[in-house]
Amino acid sequence: MRRRAVRSVARRLAHAVNDPEVLIIGAGPAGLTAATYLGRFRRRTLVADGGAPRASWIPLSHNMPGFPAGVTGAGILKRMREQAEEYGAVITPGLIDRLTHDGERFIAERDGRSVRARAVLLATGVVDHHPDLPGVEAAVRRALVRICPICDGYEAVGKAVAIIGQSDKGAREAAFMRTYSNRVTLIHIGPPHALSRPDELERLGVELILAPLDSIDIENDRVTALSYGGQSRAFDLVYSALGASPNADLARGLGARLAADGRLEVDLHQAASVPGLYAAGDVVRGLNQIAVATAEAAVAATDIHNRLRRIDGLTVAD
């Protein structure tokens, strides 16, 4: 009996890998949530895991609903992955090199092989821009340099905070951090003209430093100083506000409509301008939050299922 069950599972997994109905590209919170929903909709679902998502960098999240004591990014992803696999989603490592459409199905190419699917959900996220200094990415992963004031600004209450920026985005984040502290400094490393309203920073009580950043000094698991223009200052928390680039090349290759910032434009059901193509999470315009990504994924997965039902004649005619 057990042997038959094992063979049945193996056949089901092989079917999902070789002939999926839905391909999800990205195994972060959005992709894994969609995989759970689609699995529970009894759809053959394949998830292409392109590597560690941004959520894996979170040392401890205090704004994830349902975890009042906090939860690590790795812990969130582990639970989500287990849940998706519980309902039959197959998660395999590998980057999708190219995505095309033959008029009937999407064709995803990776590692010299092709996978065909009736619908695709892009959950490919963004790539953050970090200061061009040694060790910065490792510092971000350890939360010594932070990238999300919405996520953890609360932990800055009353502390000395530095924002590293190169445009008005830095000014906006510095103003946002005044919610939590009256000791906020913007270190503007871009050209002076990239700040359109420096006078507003003075009005808001934000100190402005116009200078390129020379180094970030880290000792004993904390940032001890930021050095700029021959000077050095210590801060309790450091935020990078240098922006991010969306991973939208696959959508661009399909001719999907993108916003001015390069993110995908989607409708209220998370559908892109290419029929059968959906997107959720940070690659979509909106708030870069796990709670938002999972909500978008639930909406997208439900619409994918209902769209396929309509195509297959499994809905009640209007």
Stockholm file with secondary structure:
# STOCKHOLM 1.0

chainA/1-318         MRRRAVRSVARRLAHAVNDPEVLIIGAGPAGLTAATYLGRFRRRTLVADGGAPRASWIPLSHNMPGFPAGVTGAGILKRMREQAEEYGAVITPGLIDRLTHDGERFIAERDGRSVRARAVLLATGVVDHHPDLPGVEAAVRRALVRICPICDGYEAVGKAVAIIGQSDKGAREAAFMRTYSNRVTLIHIGPPHALSRPDELERLGVELILAPLDSIDIENDRVTALSYGGQSRAFDLVYSALGASPNADLARGLGARLAADGRLEVDLHQAASVPGLYAAGDVVRGLNQIAVATAEAAVAATDIHNRLRRIDGLTVAD
#=GR chainA/1-318 SS CHHHHHHHHHHHHHHHHHSCSEEEECCSHHHHHHHHHHHHTTCCEEEEECSCCGGGGCSCBSSSTTCTTCBCHHHHHHHHHHHHHHTTCEEEECCCCEEEECSSSEEEEETTEEEEESEEEECCCEEECCCSSTTHHHHHHTTSEESCHHHHGGGGTTSCEEEEESSHHHHHHHHHHTTTCSCEEEEECSCGGGCSCHHHHHHTTEEEEESCEEEEEEETTEEEEEEETTEEECCSEEEEECCEEECCHHHHHHTCCBCTTSCBCCCTTSBCSSTTEEECSTTBSSCCCHHHHHHHHHHHHHHHHHHHHHHTTCSCCC
#=GC SS_cons         CHHHHHHHHHHHHHHHHHSCSEEEECCSHHHHHHHHHHHHTTCCEEEEECSCCGGGGCSCBSSSTTCTTCBCHHHHHHHHHHHHHHTTCEEEECCCCEEEECSSSEEEEETTEEEEESEEEECCCEEECCCSSTTHHHHHHTTSEESCHHHHGGGGTTSCEEEEESSHHHHHHHHHHTTTCSCEEEEECSCGGGCSCHHHHHHTTEEEEESCEEEEEEETTEEEEEEETTEEECCSEEEEECCEEECCHHHHHHTCCBCTTSCBCCCTTSBCSSTTEEECSTTBSSCCCHHHHHHHHHHHHHHHHHHHHHHTTCSCCC
//
